[in-house]
Amino acid sequence: MLRYILKRIGFMIPMLVGITIICFAVMHLAPGSPTDLQTQMNPRASAELKERLRAMYDLDKPLHVQYGLWVKRLLVMDLGKSFATDRRPVADKIMERLPITIILNILSMLLILAVAIPLGVLSAVHQDSWFDRVVSVFVFVGFAIPTFWLALLLMIFFGVDLGWLPISGIRSLNYEYLAPGAACWDLVRHLILPVGISAFGGLAGLSRYMRANMLEVIRQDYIMTARAKGLSEFQVVYNHALRNALLPVITILGLSIPGLIGGSVIFETIFAIPGMGQLFYMSVMARDYPTIMGILFIGAVLTLLGNLIADVAYAVADPRIRVS
């Protein structure tokens, strides 16, 4: 297993290089320039000033030279300095916001797993029952409703009309003055809407995959043999069928990690959450190339690690993979 993991990590390095090259090229193909935002609205900005800014940001160099300079800094764990007016190191800006995005994604993933897997299993075991049909309607509604539109509706209903939940940020203005219990509850109230809505779309898809896999597995011969041996239905479903039905779901789960990270751009912007998604949106609007590349690099690393974790989880769930 260790040899397999090291081999996969070795394959991740050239893949990561290819991802950064594509991202770097596409980013520079986008219209606009970091210097435009600083000079277009300034009537005193001369052509000489624009060229000096381009030279300061190394934008006057060929594209491959700019990429080489970025990689050179990356090798010493330096993501460069932001093109924003604060000129802060990109690593500092990302590390301030990365924990918030990771917490949101982990909570969303745990909520998806806690709800989608039981729903899928029960729908498969009770196929064509009223429960299965109700869950199917719920799932199709989840597929059909745009999550950003649902987020706005819930913000209006729970935040504005009822006043039960906050609709922006991750903590209140008086958070520092609250007692520990009240501070914890304040944080939970701020996370209910973004985490719930973030998990809603993934919940619909994963429960359908789980149902389809369970329907296929419970029709296999070894399931019939387990029932013929006198095992209870609980043992047949959860000790024999569920473990094999989880294998395709593990793959989907690993591939859904970049979707959660990308989706955080929408939710963090809607709910004004100071995470990596909001930082990415602001950096794109400002053409802040170092920050954009730093976030894309972190996202690529997390995506590749997610695929690696999915492969390892495959081996944990299926002993035949460990033997091979």
DOROZA-580266 format. One record per residue (C-alpha): residue number from 1; z, x, y. Coordinates in steps of 0.02 Angstrom, whole numbers, always signed. Example, Ala and Ser with C-alpha at 12.3 -4.5 7.8 and 13.67 -1.06 7.14 Angstrom:
<nodes>
NODE_k_up_east_north
NODE_1_+390_+615_-225
NODE_2_+357_+684_-53
</nodes>
This chain:
<nodes>
NODE_k_up_east_north
NODE_1_+0_+0_+0
NODE_2_+43_+141_+122
NODE_3_-123_+226_+87
NODE_4_-215_+62_+119
NODE_5_-124_+37_+285
NODE_6_-163_+214_+343
NODE_7_-345_+190_+295
NODE_8_-355_+29_+396
NODE_9_-274_+115_+546
NODE_10_-406_+251_+533
NODE_11_-544_+120_+540
NODE_12_-462_+40_+691
NODE_13_-489_+194_+801
NODE_14_-681_+191_+809
NODE_15_-676_+2_+823
NODE_16_-558_+16_+971
NODE_17_-674_+143_+1054
NODE_18_-822_+26_+1032
NODE_19_-725_-120_+1107
NODE_20_-677_-19_+1261
NODE_21_-856_+39_+1288
NODE_22_-923_-138_+1283
NODE_23_-784_-204_+1396
NODE_24_-808_-63_+1520
NODE_25_-996_-93_+1530
NODE_26_-984_-282_+1544
NODE_27_-848_-269_+1676
NODE_28_-959_-163_+1788
NODE_29_-1107_-279_+1762
NODE_30_-1011_-420_+1846
NODE_31_-1062_-454_+2027
NODE_32_-953_-389_+2165
NODE_33_-856_-230_+2192
NODE_34_-673_-186_+2230
NODE_35_-727_-118_+2398
NODE_36_-811_-281_+2447
NODE_37_-647_-374_+2452
NODE_38_-573_-244_+2567
NODE_39_-721_-225_+2686
NODE_40_-821_-389_+2692
NODE_41_-689_-482_+2792
NODE_42_-659_-333_+2906
NODE_43_-784_-325_+3050
NODE_44_-733_-145_+3086
NODE_45_-775_-84_+2912
NODE_46_-920_+35_+2925
NODE_47_-1038_+97_+2791
NODE_48_-947_+264_+2796
NODE_49_-782_+178_+2757
NODE_50_-861_+89_+2609
NODE_51_-925_+254_+2539
NODE_52_-755_+335_+2563
NODE_53_-673_+192_+2468
NODE_54_-801_+207_+2328
NODE_55_-767_+394_+2317
NODE_56_-578_+364_+2315
NODE_57_-597_+244_+2169
NODE_58_-726_+358_+2081
NODE_59_-853_+216_+2092
NODE_60_-984_+335_+2163
NODE_61_-995_+424_+1995
NODE_62_-1111_+372_+1852
NODE_63_-1044_+242_+1733
NODE_64_-1023_+359_+1585
NODE_65_-926_+482_+1695
NODE_66_-810_+341_+1751
NODE_67_-781_+293_+1570
NODE_68_-747_+473_+1524
NODE_69_-617_+488_+1662
NODE_70_-534_+327_+1601
NODE_71_-527_+389_+1421
NODE_72_-459_+557_+1479
NODE_73_-315_+469_+1567
NODE_74_-290_+355_+1418
NODE_75_-265_+504_+1301
NODE_76_-112_+553_+1401
NODE_77_-50_+371_+1403
NODE_78_-103_+345_+1584
NODE_79_-195_+183_+1622
NODE_80_-227_+237_+1801
NODE_81_-177_+158_+1966
NODE_82_-219_-16_+2022
NODE_83_-355_-44_+2152
NODE_84_-241_-172_+2235
NODE_85_-158_-133_+2400
NODE_86_+6_-85_+2315
NODE_87_-83_+56_+2216
NODE_88_+48_+41_+2079
NODE_89_+22_+117_+1906
NODE_90_-66_-7_+1792
NODE_91_+57_+30_+1651
NODE_92_+204_-25_+1759
NODE_93_+118_-187_+1809
NODE_94_+75_-228_+1628
NODE_95_+247_-184_+1558
NODE_96_+328_-301_+1685
NODE_97_+226_-448_+1620
NODE_98_+187_-406_+1438
NODE_99_+357_-460_+1368
NODE_100_+337_-634_+1444
NODE_101_+166_-658_+1365
NODE_102_+224_-592_+1196
NODE_103_+375_-709_+1197
NODE_104_+265_-858_+1239
NODE_105_+141_-815_+1101
NODE_106_+276_-784_+971
NODE_107_+361_-949_+1010
NODE_108_+195_-1040_+1004
NODE_109_+150_-960_+837
NODE_110_+320_-1002_+761
NODE_111_+302_-1182_+820
NODE_112_+128_-1192_+746
NODE_113_+187_-1125_+578
NODE_114_+343_-1234_+574
NODE_115_+243_-1393_+602
NODE_116_+66_-1362_+539
NODE_117_+107_-1298_+364
NODE_118_+223_-1444_+315
NODE_119_+100_-1569_+391
NODE_120_-44_-1495_+292
NODE_121_+54_-1489_+129
NODE_122_+118_-1667_+144
NODE_123_-54_-1732_+193
NODE_124_-130_-1650_+39
NODE_125_+6_-1708_-81
NODE_126_-3_-1886_-13
NODE_127_-191_-1891_+7
NODE_128_-264_-2052_+79
NODE_129_-90_-2123_+112
NODE_130_-36_-2196_+279
NODE_131_+48_-2030_+321
NODE_132_-114_-1934_+289
NODE_133_-211_-2054_+399
NODE_134_-86_-2045_+542
NODE_135_-88_-1855_+535
NODE_136_-279_-1856_+532
NODE_137_-283_-1963_+690
NODE_138_-158_-1845_+773
NODE_139_-262_-1694_+724
NODE_140_-426_-1767_+788
NODE_141_-343_-1810_+952
NODE_142_-280_-1631_+961
NODE_143_-456_-1566_+936
NODE_144_-531_-1683_+1065
NODE_145_-409_-1666_+1211
NODE_146_-437_-1515_+1324
NODE_147_-270_-1426_+1330
NODE_148_-279_-1384_+1516
NODE_149_-306_-1570_+1555
NODE_150_-161_-1617_+1441
NODE_151_-54_-1486_+1529
NODE_152_-88_-1566_+1699
NODE_153_-49_-1740_+1632
NODE_154_+116_-1685_+1556
NODE_155_+162_-1590_+1713
NODE_156_+137_-1749_+1814
NODE_157_+230_-1859_+1690
NODE_158_+379_-1751_+1640
NODE_159_+391_-1644_+1797
NODE_160_+342_-1757_+1942
NODE_161_+369_-1937_+1885
NODE_162_+521_-1915_+1772
NODE_163_+586_-1750_+1842
NODE_164_+646_-1694_+1671
NODE_165_+557_-1527_+1658
NODE_166_+506_-1393_+1783
NODE_167_+320_-1367_+1806
NODE_168_+309_-1186_+1866
NODE_169_+384_-1017_+1829
NODE_170_+502_-970_+1689
NODE_171_+666_-988_+1782
NODE_172_+739_-1076_+1933
NODE_173_+772_-996_+2102
NODE_174_+960_-1001_+2073
NODE_175_+946_-927_+1897
NODE_176_+1050_-773_+1940
NODE_177_+1197_-881_+1995
NODE_178_+1201_-993_+1840
NODE_179_+1328_-978_+1699
NODE_180_+1262_-901_+1536
NODE_181_+1245_-1070_+1450
NODE_182_+1162_-1151_+1600
NODE_183_+1046_-1001_+1622
NODE_184_+992_-1013_+1439
NODE_185_+958_-1199_+1455
NODE_186_+862_-1169_+1616
NODE_187_+750_-1044_+1525
NODE_188_+723_-1166_+1380
NODE_189_+675_-1307_+1500
NODE_190_+545_-1195_+1582
NODE_191_+469_-1146_+1414
NODE_192_+456_-1320_+1335
NODE_193_+293_-1372_+1419
NODE_194_+195_-1207_+1410
NODE_195_+247_-1167_+1231
NODE_196_+219_-1345_+1170
NODE_197_+47_-1361_+1249
NODE_198_-4_-1186_+1194
NODE_199_+40_-1231_+1015
NODE_200_-44_-1402_+1020
NODE_201_-223_-1343_+994
NODE_202_-179_-1218_+857
NODE_203_-70_-1345_+771
NODE_204_-216_-1466_+748
NODE_205_-332_-1337_+671
NODE_206_-207_-1250_+558
NODE_207_-141_-1411_+483
NODE_208_-319_-1460_+433
NODE_209_-349_-1291_+352
NODE_210_-184_-1305_+260
NODE_211_-226_-1479_+197
NODE_212_-399_-1425_+135
NODE_213_-330_-1272_+46
NODE_214_-191_-1371_-36
NODE_215_-314_-1504_-98
NODE_216_-418_-1367_-178
NODE_217_-269_-1278_-257
NODE_218_-180_-1430_-331
NODE_219_-337_-1472_-429
NODE_220_-336_-1304_-518
NODE_221_-299_-1290_-704
NODE_222_-140_-1188_-683
NODE_223_-65_-1327_-577
NODE_224_-101_-1451_-717
NODE_225_-20_-1329_-839
NODE_226_+134_-1314_-729
NODE_227_+151_-1504_-726
NODE_228_+124_-1512_-915
NODE_229_+267_-1389_-940
NODE_230_+384_-1516_-860
NODE_231_+412_-1432_-692
NODE_232_+464_-1545_-550
NODE_233_+338_-1592_-418
NODE_234_+433_-1489_-289
NODE_235_+421_-1332_-397
NODE_236_+237_-1362_-432
NODE_237_+192_-1386_-250
NODE_238_+303_-1258_-164
NODE_239_+323_-1122_-297
NODE_240_+146_-1122_-368
NODE_241_+21_-1211_-256
NODE_242_+85_-1167_-82
NODE_243_+82_-979_-106
NODE_244_-101_-978_-157
NODE_245_-149_-1104_-24
NODE_246_-75_-990_+110
NODE_247_-201_-850_+82
NODE_248_-345_-921_+189
NODE_249_-218_-980_+318
NODE_250_-153_-802_+336
NODE_251_-328_-744_+381
NODE_252_-349_-884_+509
NODE_253_-178_-843_+580
NODE_254_-225_-661_+605
NODE_255_-387_-709_+691
NODE_256_-297_-834_+803
NODE_257_-192_-700_+888
NODE_258_-329_-652_+1013
NODE_259_-354_-837_+1048
NODE_260_-171_-856_+1094
NODE_261_-179_-704_+1207
NODE_262_-337_-768_+1289
NODE_263_-266_-942_+1305
NODE_264_-115_-874_+1397
NODE_265_-230_-843_+1546
NODE_266_-251_-1031_+1566
NODE_267_-70_-1081_+1536
NODE_268_+7_-943_+1640
NODE_269_-109_-987_+1784
NODE_270_-72_-1174_+1772
NODE_271_+116_-1152_+1756
NODE_272_+127_-1002_+1874
NODE_273_+207_-895_+1738
NODE_274_+211_-709_+1786
NODE_275_+134_-648_+1623
NODE_276_-14_-543_+1573
NODE_277_-132_-692_+1580
NODE_278_-95_-724_+1763
NODE_279_-108_-539_+1801
NODE_280_-277_-533_+1714
NODE_281_-342_-681_+1815
NODE_282_-284_-605_+1980
NODE_283_-358_-436_+1933
NODE_284_-528_-513_+1892
NODE_285_-530_-604_+2058
NODE_286_-488_-441_+2148
NODE_287_-609_-335_+2043
NODE_288_-461_-223_+1997
NODE_289_-552_-122_+1864
NODE_290_-407_-12_+1803
NODE_291_-293_-163_+1778
NODE_292_-431_-262_+1692
NODE_293_-467_-119_+1572
NODE_294_-283_-92_+1539
NODE_295_-257_-276_+1492
NODE_296_-415_-279_+1386
NODE_297_-359_-121_+1297
NODE_298_-186_-194_+1260
NODE_299_-268_-356_+1201
NODE_300_-387_-260_+1086
NODE_301_-242_-161_+1010
NODE_302_-143_-321_+980
NODE_303_-296_-404_+901
NODE_304_-325_-260_+781
NODE_305_-140_-255_+739
NODE_306_-147_-442_+706
NODE_307_-288_-417_+582
NODE_308_-191_-276_+499
NODE_309_-36_-385_+485
NODE_310_-143_-522_+407
NODE_311_-208_-401_+275
NODE_312_-33_-341_+234
NODE_313_+28_-520_+224
NODE_314_-116_-554_+104
NODE_315_-48_-421_-12
NODE_316_+128_-490_+3
NODE_317_+71_-667_-39
NODE_318_-46_-618_-181
NODE_319_+16_-485_-304
NODE_320_-162_-462_-371
NODE_321_-213_-381_-208
NODE_322_-69_-256_-223
NODE_323_-125_-210_-399
NODE_324_-304_-183_-346
</nodes>
